[in-house]
Structure formats: C-alpha cells, structure tokens
Amino acid sequence: MDVFVQANKLSLIHTTSVSTELILEKLFFLKKMVGNTPLTLIDNVNGNPISAKLEYYNPLSHSVKDRPAIYMFEGAIKKGIPNLEETIFIEASSGNFGIAYGLVGRFLGLKTMIVIPSVVGEETFNRVQKSGAIVEKTPDGYCPRRNERDGAIVKVKDLWLKDPKKEFLNQYNNADNIRAHFEGTGPEIWKQTNGKVKMVVMGAGTGGSIVGIARYLKKMNPKIKCVAVQPQMNHHIQGLRNYQESLEPEIIQKNRDLIDDWVEVSDKEAFLATEYLWRRGFYVGSSSGLNYFAAKKIARKHKNLNLVTLFPDTGLNSFKLLQRNILKRLSLRK
C-alpha cells in the first residue's frame, strides 16, 4: 500500500482534541508497525557473507527514519509539552526523516514543519510536502558546511528561538534517536544473525543508527566491530555527511568510542553500486549503494567476517536524482 494512502487511513483515528493518553496509544501502535525488517544475504565476498537490513520495508517513509521519528515524539510527549494543540514540531532534514516526521505527526494529530535544502530531489520534496508538514527550503547543500550561517539546522534553531510555539527535538542531538536503534535495530540484527554478526558497516548522518546499533551489539559482544561510512567531500548522497567539510552531530561527538573505523566512498562508487543493486532487484537509494560498496571493500581485505549493513531507504524517494547520477556515471564508463 502506498505510504500516503496508508497515512490517510491511519488519520481516521485523529480527533480534534489532542490528548496525551491517545497520542501515547497511537505511538504504541506505530512501534508495533515499524521495525522487524528483513535481513537478507546480499553477497559473499572472499568467504565473508554480507547481509543487509532492508529498511524500506518500514511502512511510513519506507526508510530507517520511521524508527527515530516515532521514538523522538514518544520521548517528547512523555517528558511533557504544554499546549500541544498549538505546538509546531520543527526539524531540519534532507529527506527521509522529514517524510517520516511529517507522517507520524499527522497520525498523532500534531503540527510539523520541515526545513529542507533546495537541492534535494523533486520526489523527496513532494513526499515531504504530502506528509502533512509545513515545508521551508534553504539554499544550502545536503548538509551545512563548517561555520556556515544559512544551513537548514541553523535556520531551524533561529525559527525555534524566535517562536515559543515551535518545539525543536533535534535529531542530531537526541537520545531517543539512539534509543530507537538500541531497542529496535540492534536487537533485531543480533537475533536475525543468531548472535554471529562480527561487523556492522553503515553510513553516518545524524549518527543515531550506527551509535544505537553499536551500543547494543557491543553490549552483547564487545568484540563486534562497527565501521562508519562517509561520502566524499562535496558529495551528492542525501542523508549522509562528510565530517571533514560539515558540522559533526553531537551524537557522533559524544560516542566516537563506539566507532572502530571509518571508510570513505566516492559518489562514483556509491552510484555504480546502487545501479548494481537495482540490477539485482533491490530498488534502493544511493546511501544503500554507499553502504554496500564499503562492506565489499572491507570484505575483500579480511577473512572470517559476518558483515551486516543497512539499506536505509527505497529509491522511490529520490528517483530522478538517482537516475540522473547513475546515467551520468554510466556514460563515463563508455
């Protein structure tokens, strides 16, 4: 079922008055819907199996971002927010989180606003709009540069400070972002691999996924290695960051001890890997190609690894952008 048709059906439960008890009941329902995504064997390189969590099976945004959106709303509601009916929950996003946040907010009967870079794909922008959120564009790139004033995050903070009716949960420094993966994705990986996972390899955007997963898996087995993947500088991968050129989220700053190594992947490598996955029947976004390429790169150099990565989203959220970049790189090979 299309995510927006599904959200419209869910919104039938919406009432005109905002009740904290009803919101928590709805969040409990959403937590049952989201997660438990398949773990699928993608490849075997040098005797090392590479499996991926297919996060596009999450039913709202068809991405991993359903998880933190739900948990962040839950954490905020439990802490208590006065005047819920008048509050506008505002966030910065380059796509998937904005879609998930808007849809969860609409289902809960809450107002949301997303500030988004103008360079995101047309499909992504349209889906954020259709989620029910108010959308504002900024002229910056996929993530704010160091010391840059006009980044989406900076604009959100400015709007938040100027308007007491706006609530900024800040996915880049929110413990519930981590908790979504410590309580959900991490335990799922452990269970699905029967505790045999030896390494996780995944991109770092806000840092919530890799930190939450790493924290859980290292609790279960301290020998498990966690490798963070970042795109090249001046990249075109939505949702990820190169920390040499961009602001490093507080989640990463506070939890670098959980990350054992870093791998950088170029745009060309990520988009060609994405094209390969499409041919294999995995219609995923470019961050999945980036993760898969990094996992293969590591697998070629080691033995006796059981690698797990994430395929964070569907390619539908940014199809034209993906198509343009993949065709461009295919033409370079001729």
C-alpha positions, 0 to 999 in steps of 0.5 A: 500500500502506498505510504500516503494512502496508508497515512490517510487511513491511519488519520481516521483515528485523529480527533480534534482534541489532542490528548496525551493518553491517545497520542501515547496509544497511537505511538504504541501502535506505530512501534508495533508497525515499524521495525522487524525488517528483513535481513537478507544475504546480499553477497559473499565476498572472499568467504565473508557473507554480507547481509543487509537490513532492508529498511524500506520495508518500514511502512511510513517513509519506507526508510530507517527514519520511521524508527527515530521519528516515532521514538523522538515524539514518544520521548517528547510527549512523555517528558511533557509539552504544554499546549500541544494543540498549538505546538509546531514540531520543527526539524531540519532534514534532507529527506527521509526523516522529514517524510517520516516526521511529517507522517507520524505527526499527522497520525498523532494529530500534531503540527510539523514543519520541515526545513529542507535544502533546495537541492534535494530531489523533486520526489523527496520534496513532494513526499515531504510536502504530502506528509502533512508538514509545513515545508521551508527550503534553504539554499544550502547543500545536503548538509551545512558546511563548517561555520556556515550561517544559512544551513537548514539546522541553523535556520531551524534553531533561529525559527525555534528561538524566535517562536515559543510555539515551535518545539525543536527535538533535534535529531542530531542531538537526541537520545531517543534517536539512539534509543530507537536503534538500541531497542529496535535495530540492534536487537533485531540484527543480533537475533536475525544473525543468531548472535554471529554478526562480527561487523556492522558497516553503515553510513553516518548522518545524524549518527543515531543508527550506527551509535544505537546499533553499536551500543547494543551489539557491543553490549552483547559482544564487545568484540563486534566491530562497527565501521562508519561510512562517509561520502566524499567531500562535496558529495551528492548522497542525501542523508549522509555527511562528510565530517571533514567539510560539515558540522559533526552531530553531537551524537557522533561527538559524544560516542566516537568510542563506539566507532572502530573505523571509518571508510570513505566512498566516492559518489562514483562508487556509491552510484555504480553500486546502487545501479548494481543493486537495482540490477539485482532487484533491490530498488534502493537509494544511493546511501544503500549503494554507499553502504554496500560498496564499503562492506565489499571493500572491507570484505575483500581485505579480511577473512572470517567476517559476518558483515551486516549493513543497512539499506536505509531507504527505497529509491522511490524517494529520490528517483530522478536524482538517482537516475540522473547520477547513475546515467551520468556515471554510466556514460563515463564508463563508455 
